[in-house]
């Protein structure tokens, strides 16, 4: 199948906008419009492709607590954003998906920017299934601060007559 016909609109938008800093900013704003609570983490997408999404959350006032560390829930939101984006650009267009659950391990406090990396390595799509997608969030020093597994339900899109 022709790759240009099979890529998701989200991936096509990323490929169009990612060469420029302003384009990446526009892409993030568009993604956050679909789920406005993601805007609170001020995401900066670094890499988006099938099977991989890397997104940065800069440390700023809206994500920092009184102790000077990044809110754990903000990091969990960043992980969810990475998983939703990688799912959107990986799952075939004849399938639909929705989040089913989330397991999060808060390993240590984050005191800097945080980068989340989600990997969806599944390549065979057939009948409905739950897919566990691992995501790791690291601080500026590369220290893992959060490890999560987010489960999404992937199923065929019903044919509408």
GIZI-V507164 format. One line per field, one symbol per residue. phi: phi as a letter, one per 40 degrees, with the letter a starting at -180 (. if undefined). psi: psi as a letter, one per 40 degrees, with the letter a starting at -180 (. if undefined). burial: I if it has 16 or more other C-alpha atoms within 10 Angstrom, else O. Layout:
BEGIN
phi=???
psi=???
burial=???
END
This chain:
BEGIN
phi=.cdcccccdccccccccccbccccccdcccccccbdcccccfcbcbabadgabbbbbccadcbbcccgbcdccccccccccccccccdcbcdccbbaacbaabbbccaccbadbbbbbbbccbcbbcdacbcbcabbbcdcgccbabbbbcbcbaccccbc
psi=ihdddeiidddddddddddiddddddddddddddgdedddefihhdhhihehhhhhhihiddeiadeeihhdddddddddddddddddedhieeiiiihdihhhhhdihheaihhhhhhgehehhbihihhhhihhhiadeehhdhhihhhihhiihihh.
burial=OOOOOOIIOIIOOIIOIIOOOOIIIIIIIOIIOOOOOIIOIIIIIOIIIIIIIIIIIIIIOOIIOOOOOIIIOIIIIIIIIIIIIIIIIIIIOOOIIOIOOIOIOIOOOIIIIIIIIIIIOOOOOOOOOOIIIIIIIIIOOOOIIIIIIIIIOIIIOOOOO
END
